[in-house]
Amino acid sequence: MPSCTNRLDRLRETVRSYGSVIVAFSGGTDSALVAKIAHDELEKKAIAVTVDSILLPRRELEAAKRVAKTIGIEHIIVIRDPLSEPSFTRNPPDRCYQCKLADFALISEVAKQHGLSEVIDGANADDIHDYRPGLKAKNELDIKSPLIETRINKEEVRRISEELGLETHAKHASPCLATRIPYGEEITAEKLARIEKAEAFLIRKGFEQVRVRSHGDVARIEVDQADIGRLVSIQLTAEVTAMFKSLGFVYVTLDMEGYRMGSLNEVLDR
C-alpha cells in the first residue's frame, strides 16, 4: 500500500494537472485538505466556494470562513434558497441528489465567471462505498474528485491533514440540517431553525458528535455511545428537556443506539 507521503505527492500532481480550479468548500476535513493542496499548487488559480443557505448551521459557515483564511485561499460565498424549490421541500428520498445538483450547478457558474477550468470537491475513496447521492450529481456535471482519483480514504485524509497542520484533521462531519428530517416530512424554515438551536445547545454542553433528528413533535437525540451516560444524568436531562420543549418539541427522546451516520437512511434498506 502506498504511504501517505506518496499519496500526497500524487494528490499534488493531480491537482496541478487541472490547471485552475474552484473547490466546492464546506470547511470540513475533506474539502479543507483539497483547498489546502489547491492553494499550495495553483495559488491564485484556485478559489474556494461555499454555498450558504438555511441548511448550513451558522457555526459551520463561520468555521469555513476561518479555515479558508488560515489556508490563505480566496473564499467566495454564494447564496441559495432551497426552500423555494418544491422538489426539495417535499423531501423525497432523492433530496440529497437534487440539492447537490443545484449546489454544483451554482458553483460551476462561479467557475465560468472566473475563467477557471475545473470544479473539484472533497469526496474521498471511502465515499464510493457509502450511500452518497451527491456522487451521482457530481458525475453528471463532471465535478472532479482528486481524493478519489488518488485513492485517498478518510483515515488518510485525517493523517495527511494533521501532518500539514490543518485544524480540520479531527473535525466531525456535519451534513446539512435537512438530513435530520425523515423523508416525506416537509422541510420548513421553522424545523431547520429549531434543529440547529437544539444541536448548538448540546454542543455547548460538551457533546461533540450530535444529531437531533426531528420526527414531527418528537426530538430523537443521537450522541456517541460513550456520552449517553452523561446525557441521561438527572441535572442535564432536565436542562435538555426544558430547552428542547422551549423550541417547540413536545417529546424529547434519546436514541439508545447512539450516533450513527445517516440513520434516517435505514428506512431505505427495509
N, C-alpha and C positions, 0 to 999 in steps of 0.2 A: 504493500500500500504506500503510495507517495506520501512524503512527510508534509506537514503543514507549510513548511518553507517552500517546497516545490510547488504546492498548490497555490500558494500566494504568488509565486513568480508567474505561474500560468494565468492566474486571475489578472495580474497587472498586464500581462501580454494581451489577454483577451480584451480587456477594457481599452487598451491603447489602439487595438485594431479597429475599434468603432469610429475613431477619428474625432467625433464630437457627440455629446450625449446630454439628454435630460434624464435625471434619476427620479423615478417615482419614489418619493421620500416620505416615510411616516415618522422617521426618527427612531424606529425600533432597531433591534440588534442587526438584522439582515441588511436593511436599506442604509443604515449608518455605515456599515463596512463598505458597501458598494459605493456610497457617496465619498467616503474617505479615499478609496482607491482611484475613483474617477477624478477627484480633485488633484491627487498626487500626480497622476499620469497625464491628465489633459488640461489641467489648470483652468484657464478662463473658457475653455471649450466644454466645460462641464457645469451644469446648473441643476440644483435640486428643486423639485416642485412638490409641494404638499397641497392636496385637495382638502380644503376646510369645509365642513358642513356641520349640521346639528348632530351628526353621527359620531363626530370626533370629540372625545372629552377635552375640556379646556386644558387640563393638566398635560395631556398628550401633545396638544398644539404648542404649548409653551416649552415642553421638553424638546420637541422637534426644532424649534427656533434656536434653543440653546445649543443643541448638538451640531446643527449646521454652522453656527457661529464659531464653535470650538474647532470644527474641521476646517473652516475657512472658505467653504464653498458658497457661491451665490445661491440665495434661497428665495424662491418665489412662492407665494401662497395664492391659490386661486379658489374662488368660492363656487360651490354647487349647492343647489336646493333639491335634494332627493324627495322631499315631501310634496313637491309639485308634480311628481311623476306617479300616477295611479298604479302603474305596473310595479312600482316599488312599495307603495304604502299598503297595497293588498297583501303583501308579504308572502308571495308564493315560494315554493321550495327552491326555485332558481333565482331568488332575490339577490344573492351574492354575485351571481354571474351578471345579472342586469346592472347592478351597481358598479361592479368592476369595469364593465364595458363602458359605462358612462364616464367613469373616472379616467380610464386610459385614453378615451377619445378626447377628453378635455386636455389631458397632459400632452397628447400628440399635437394638438393645435398650438400649444405653447412652444413645442419643439419647432414647428414650422415657422412660427413668428420670429424665433430667434435664429433660424437657419442652422439648427443642429440636426445631425443626420439620424440619430437613433434615440429611442426611448428605452431605458433599461430599468429593471426592477430588482427587488431583493429576494425573489423566490430562490430557495436553496434545494439541494438534491433530495432532502427528505420530503419535500412538498409533493414530489412526483407520486409518492405512495399514499398520501393522505387525501381526504375529501377536500379538494381545492377548486371550487368553481371559477376562481379567478384565473386559473391556468388556461381554461377554455377561452376566456375573454382576451387574455393577453396574446394567445396564439392567433386569434382571429385578426388582431391588429398588429401582428408581427412585433410585439414587445420582446426585447432580448432579456435573457436572464443569465448573466455571467457566472453566478454561483452554480447554476445547474450545468452550464456548459463546461465548467471546470470540476464538476462533481464534488463540490464542497457542501458538506451537510451542516446541520445546526451546531453540533458539537464543535466542529472545526471552525465555524463562523465565530463561536464564542472564544475559542482558543486564540485564533488569529487576532480578533478584536482586542483581547487582553494584551497580547504582545505589542499591538500598535498603540496601546494606551487609550483606547476608546472607552468612555464611561458606560457605554451601552452593552458591554460584554456580558453582563449578568442581568440585563433587563428582562422582565417578564413580558410575554406577549400581551397586547391589549387591542384586540379586534374591535370593530365598530360597535356602537351601542345597540344597533338593531339585532345583533346576534344574541341578545338577551331575551328577545321576544319570540315565542313559538310561531312557527309557520302557520299562516292562515289567520292570525290575530292582527288586526290593523295596527300599523305603526303610526303613532302620533307624536307631536312635539311634547305633549304632557307626559307621556310614558317615558320617552327618552330622557327628559329632564329629571324625573324622579329616580330613574335608574342611576344616572350619573351622580346625583346627590347622595344616594344611598351607598354607592360604591366609594365615593370620596370620603364619606363618614367612616367606613370600615378601614380604609387606607390610613386615615388619620389615627385610628386606634391601633395601628401597627400591623395590620394584615396585608401582606404584600401581594399574595395571589388571591384575587377576589373576583367573583361574578355574582351579580344579583339578577337572577332570572325572573322575569315578570310574567306571571300566569294570571291575567286578569287582576283580581284584588289580592292575589297571593304573591308574596315575595319568597323565592326559593334561593337561599344563600349557599354559595359554594366557596369554601376556603380549603387550603391544604389540609390533608388528614391530620397532620401534626398540630394544626391550630384549632381543631374542633373543640378540644377540651377547654381552651381558654375562652372561646366564643360562648360556650354554654355556662360560664361562671355566672353566679347569681347577679352580681352587680352589672356585668357587661350585657347580659341578656336583657335586663330591664332597660338599660340605655338604648340598646339597638332596637328593641321593640317600640319604645316611645318615639325614637327618631323616625323609624320606618312608618309608623302609623301617622305621624305628623305630615308625612309626604303623600298620604292617601292610600297606603296599603292597609287592608283590613286584617289580613293574616300574615304572620311572619314565620317562616319555616327554615329549617336547616337541612340541607341535603347530606345525609349520613355517609354517602359515598365520597364526599369531599369534591374538591375541584377536579374537573377533567375537561380537556379541550373539546369544544363543540358538543356538549352534552345534549343540546336540542336537536342535533342531527341523529340521535339514537332512534328517534321515531321513524326515520327514513329507512332504517335497516330491518324493520319488522316485516 
